[in-house]
Amino acid sequence: MTATVENLKNEARQLSVREREDLAYAILDEISPDELMEEQMKIVAQRMENVRLGKSKLIPMEEAFRRMDAAANGSR
């Protein structure tokens, strides 16, 4: 992350909840669905490459759901 982004995040933390909400919606409104899909596909491709190279491993769906439930409930 660039210093500019870090500075913007720090400044945004000083805003009220309502101001942060307005800012978030304004930023999201600037992203086209095509841009968003393109960025998401880059992430998917990188994750698939990590699995192929052995840097990441897949887990069964049931295990993924169990981990999400545990995280949502504050346990492991």
C-alpha positions in Angstrom: 0.0 0.0 0.0 1.3 3.4 -0.9 2.0 6.2 1.6 -0.8 8.2 0.0 -3.3 5.4 0.7 -2.1 5.1 4.3 -2.5 8.8 4.8 -6.0 8.8 3.3 -7.0 5.9 5.6 -5.6 7.7 8.6 -7.5 10.9 7.7 -10.7 8.9 7.1 -10.4 7.4 10.6 -10.9 11.0 11.9 -14.3 11.3 10.2 -17.6 10.6 11.8 -19.3 7.3 11.1 -21.7 9.1 8.7 -18.8 10.9 6.9 -16.9 7.6 6.5 -20.1 5.9 5.2 -20.5 8.8 2.6 -16.9 8.5 1.6 -17.1 4.7 1.2 -20.2 5.0 -1.0 -18.6 7.7 -3.1 -15.5 5.6 -3.7 -17.5 2.5 -4.5 -19.6 4.5 -7.0 -16.4 5.3 -8.9 -15.7 1.6 -9.6 -17.4 0.1 -12.6 -18.6 -3.4 -12.4 -16.1 -4.3 -15.2 -13.2 -2.9 -13.2 -14.3 -4.7 -10.1 -14.7 -8.0 -12.0 -11.2 -7.6 -13.6 -9.6 -7.0 -10.2 -11.5 -10.0 -8.7 -10.3 -12.2 -11.5 -6.7 -11.2 -10.9 -7.1 -12.3 -7.3 -8.6 -15.6 -8.3 -5.9 -16.2 -10.9 -3.2 -15.5 -8.2 -4.8 -17.8 -5.7 -5.1 -20.6 -8.3 -1.4 -20.1 -9.1 -0.5 -20.3 -5.4 -2.4 -23.6 -5.2 -0.6 -24.9 -8.3 2.8 -23.9 -6.9 2.0 -25.5 -3.5 2.1 -22.1 -1.7 -1.6 -22.6 -0.7 -3.7 -25.7 -0.3 -7.4 -26.3 -0.7 -9.6 -27.4 2.1 -13.0 -29.1 2.0 -16.0 -26.7 1.9 -17.2 -28.1 5.2 -13.9 -27.2 6.9 -14.0 -23.7 5.4 -17.6 -23.2 6.8 -16.5 -24.6 10.2 -13.6 -22.1 10.3 -15.9 -19.2 9.3 -18.4 -20.1 12.0 -15.6 -20.3 14.6 -14.2 -17.0 13.5 -17.7 -15.4 13.7 -18.2 -16.8 17.2 -14.8 -15.7 18.4 -13.2 -19.1 18.7 -10.9 -21.4 16.7 
